[in-house]
Structures are given as structure tokens and as C-alpha cells.
Amino acid sequence: MQTCKLIFSGFLLMLASTYTGAAEVDSADDLIRMYEQFLDEEEFKKGGEALRQNDYASAHAIFLPLAEKGDPRAQTVMGSLYDYGWGVTKDYEQAMYWLNLAVGQQNSVAEFSLGTFYHFGKGVIRDYEEAARLFKLASEQGHPEAQSNLGIYYYNGWGVEKNIITAYMWVHLAL
């Protein structure tokens, strides 16, 4: 048992020492990957194709009416478009507006994305407690990047009480 603990502690230490920040959506491909399960739905096909072709202005035009009608997936896409300035002027306030609407509907991708805002201090004061809360909400729905981030939060004691066992659990679930 002691050997397993040492091996795991070494793994977490290695992971934490190379860790530079919370994972986030870095490209349209990442956003598409998170939403692949929806792209076969008719209303998302055109928007997904526009994202694949880096036609963000068209993606915005397609997803905006869906987001305005309350679709949390489209709201999350809108949040990402504003976050990265894809097809729109980069605007963290607008990004957070859309992401908060989707978070209110328990959308795990929005919870994860908004968590990165609080982790990095994008448009808000950096708040590890709020980031941890959002990563936990997404993690409980099975979001692997949020689970990984939450494990690292527990390992480092960022916004949560440091707990190696809980860190292990979340990192293990993310795998």
C-alpha cells in the first residue's frame, strides 16, 4: 500500500510540476470535439460545419438564434465565440453572459469553460474557489477535463482543502 501511495504521489507531483493552468478550449477543433455528439442534430449541422471551416461569422449567425431561444449548447458555443473573438470582437462580458445562461441549465461544457475564466482571471478577479465549484459541477456530470482540473485543484489545495485521495479520485475518473 505504501508503495502505491508513493507511486501515485510521484505521478501527481510530476503532473502538478508540469501544470501551467487549467485546461481550456484552445481551438475550434476542441469546441467541435466537445460537441461532436450534437453535430448530427439538424440544427447543429450547419453551425458545426461553419466551425470546422473556421467560418466563425456564419457559426455566430447560426448559433445566436438557438442561444436566444435558450439552448444551453448554443449558449456555450456563443460563450466560446466571444471568449476567443471568433467571428466577433473578443468580449469576456458577453462570453460570461452566455456561459452563465448555460451553467444555469447544468451544461457541463459551460461549467468547465466558466471555471477557466475564474482560474485564469479572464474578465473577472481570479477566484480558485469559484473555479473549483464550477469544475466540480462539470466533473459530477463526467466532464473529463474538469475532472482532471479538479484533481489538480485538490492536489494543490487551490480553492478547496488539499486532499491527495480526492485528487487521485478525480484524476483517475478523468482517465
C-alpha positions as CSV (number, residue, x, y, z in Angstrom):
1,M,0.0,0.0,0.0
2,Q,2.8,2.4,0.9
3,T,4.5,1.7,-2.5
4,C,1.2,2.5,-4.3
5,K,0.9,5.8,-2.4
6,L,4.5,6.8,-3.3
7,I,4.0,6.0,-7.0
8,F,0.7,7.9,-7.1
9,S,2.3,10.9,-5.1
10,G,5.1,10.9,-7.6
11,F,2.7,10.9,-10.5
12,L,0.7,13.8,-9.1
13,L,3.8,15.7,-8.2
14,M,5.0,15.2,-11.8
15,L,1.6,16.3,-13.1
16,A,1.5,19.3,-10.9
17,S,5.0,20.4,-11.6
18,T,4.4,20.5,-15.3
19,Y,0.9,22.0,-14.9
20,T,0.7,25.6,-16.0
21,G,-3.0,26.2,-15.7
22,A,-6.5,24.9,-16.2
23,A,-7.2,23.1,-19.5
24,E,-9.5,25.2,-21.7
25,V,-10.8,25.3,-25.3
26,D,-7.9,26.4,-27.5
27,S,-9.3,26.0,-30.9
28,A,-12.5,25.4,-32.9
29,D,-11.5,21.8,-33.1
30,D,-11.6,21.5,-29.3
31,L,-15.0,23.1,-29.3
32,I,-16.2,20.8,-32.0
33,R,-14.8,17.7,-30.1
34,M,-16.8,18.7,-27.0
35,Y,-19.9,19.0,-29.1
36,E,-19.5,16.1,-31.6
37,Q,-22.4,14.3,-30.0
38,F,-24.7,17.1,-31.1
39,L,-23.4,17.7,-34.6
40,D,-25.7,15.1,-36.1
41,E,-28.7,17.1,-34.9
42,E,-30.1,19.0,-37.9
43,E,-30.0,22.5,-36.2
44,F,-26.3,22.0,-35.3
45,K,-25.0,20.6,-38.6
46,K,-24.6,23.9,-40.3
47,G,-23.1,25.6,-37.2
48,G,-20.7,22.7,-36.7
49,E,-19.7,22.8,-40.4
50,A,-19.1,26.5,-40.1
51,L,-16.9,26.0,-37.1
52,R,-15.0,23.2,-38.9
53,Q,-14.3,25.6,-41.8
54,N,-13.3,28.4,-39.4
55,D,-16.2,30.4,-40.7
56,Y,-17.0,31.9,-37.3
57,A,-19.2,34.7,-38.5
58,S,-21.6,32.1,-40.0
59,A,-21.3,30.0,-36.9
60,H,-22.3,33.1,-34.9
61,A,-25.3,33.7,-37.1
62,I,-26.4,30.1,-36.9
63,F,-26.0,29.6,-33.1
64,L,-27.2,33.0,-31.9
65,P,-30.9,32.4,-32.6
66,L,-30.6,29.0,-30.9
67,A,-28.9,30.5,-27.9
68,E,-31.5,33.2,-27.7
69,K,-34.2,30.5,-27.6
70,G,-32.5,29.1,-24.6
71,D,-30.5,26.2,-26.0
72,P,-27.6,25.7,-23.5
73,R,-25.4,24.1,-26.1
74,A,-25.7,27.1,-28.4
75,Q,-25.2,29.4,-25.4
76,T,-22.0,27.6,-24.7
77,V,-20.8,28.0,-28.3
78,M,-21.7,31.7,-28.1
79,G,-19.6,32.0,-25.0
80,S,-16.6,30.4,-26.7
81,L,-17.0,32.6,-29.8
82,Y,-16.9,35.7,-27.6
83,D,-14.2,34.3,-25.4
84,Y,-11.8,33.8,-28.3
85,G,-13.0,36.5,-30.6
86,W,-14.0,34.0,-33.2
87,G,-16.3,35.9,-35.7
88,V,-17.0,38.6,-33.1
89,T,-15.0,41.1,-31.1
90,K,-13.4,39.4,-28.1
91,D,-15.7,40.2,-25.2
92,Y,-15.3,38.4,-21.9
93,E,-18.5,40.1,-20.5
94,Q,-20.6,38.7,-23.4
95,A,-18.8,35.3,-23.1
96,M,-19.7,35.1,-19.4
97,Y,-23.2,36.2,-20.1
98,W,-23.8,33.3,-22.5
99,L,-21.8,30.8,-20.4
100,N,-23.8,31.7,-17.2
101,L,-27.1,31.1,-19.0
102,A,-25.9,27.6,-20.0
103,V,-24.5,27.0,-16.5
104,G,-27.9,27.8,-15.2
105,Q,-29.1,24.8,-17.2
106,Q,-26.4,22.5,-15.9
107,N,-24.4,22.4,-19.1
108,S,-21.1,20.7,-18.2
109,V,-19.1,22.3,-21.0
110,A,-20.3,25.7,-19.9
111,E,-19.5,24.9,-16.3
112,F,-16.0,23.8,-17.3
113,S,-15.4,26.9,-19.6
114,L,-16.6,29.3,-17.0
115,G,-14.4,27.6,-14.5
116,T,-11.4,28.5,-16.7
117,F,-12.5,32.2,-16.6
118,Y,-12.2,32.1,-12.8
119,H,-9.0,30.1,-12.9
120,F,-7.2,32.5,-15.2
121,G,-9.0,35.7,-14.1
122,K,-10.4,36.3,-17.6
123,G,-12.8,39.2,-17.3
124,V,-13.1,38.5,-13.5
125,I,-10.8,38.6,-10.5
126,R,-9.1,35.2,-10.3
127,D,-11.1,33.1,-7.9
128,Y,-9.9,29.5,-7.3
129,E,-12.9,28.7,-5.0
130,E,-15.4,29.6,-7.8
131,A,-13.3,27.8,-10.4
132,A,-13.3,24.7,-8.2
133,R,-17.1,24.9,-7.7
134,L,-17.6,25.1,-11.4
135,F,-15.1,22.3,-12.2
136,K,-16.9,20.2,-9.6
137,L,-20.3,20.7,-11.2
138,A,-18.9,19.7,-14.6
139,S,-16.9,16.8,-13.1
140,E,-20.0,15.4,-11.5
141,Q,-21.5,15.2,-15.0
142,G,-18.5,13.3,-16.3
143,H,-16.6,16.1,-18.0
144,P,-13.0,14.7,-18.2
145,E,-11.1,18.0,-18.5
146,A,-13.0,19.4,-15.5
147,Q,-12.2,16.2,-13.6
148,S,-8.6,16.5,-14.3
149,N,-8.5,20.2,-13.3
150,L,-10.4,19.4,-10.1
151,G,-7.9,16.7,-9.2
152,I,-5.1,19.2,-9.6
153,Y,-7.0,21.7,-7.5
154,Y,-7.4,19.1,-4.7
155,Y,-3.7,18.2,-5.1
156,N,-2.6,21.8,-4.7
157,G,-5.3,23.0,-2.4
158,W,-6.5,25.6,-4.8
159,G,-9.9,26.9,-3.7
160,V,-10.5,23.6,-1.8
161,E,-8.9,21.8,1.1
162,K,-5.9,19.9,-0.1
163,N,-6.7,16.2,-0.3
164,I,-4.5,13.7,-2.1
165,I,-7.1,11.0,-2.0
166,T,-9.8,13.2,-3.6
167,A,-7.2,14.4,-6.1
168,Y,-6.4,10.9,-7.1
169,M,-10.1,10.1,-7.4
170,W,-10.8,13.0,-9.8
171,V,-7.6,12.4,-11.9
172,H,-8.4,8.7,-12.1
173,L,-12.0,9.4,-13.2
174,A,-10.6,11.7,-15.9
175,L,-8.6,9.0,-17.5
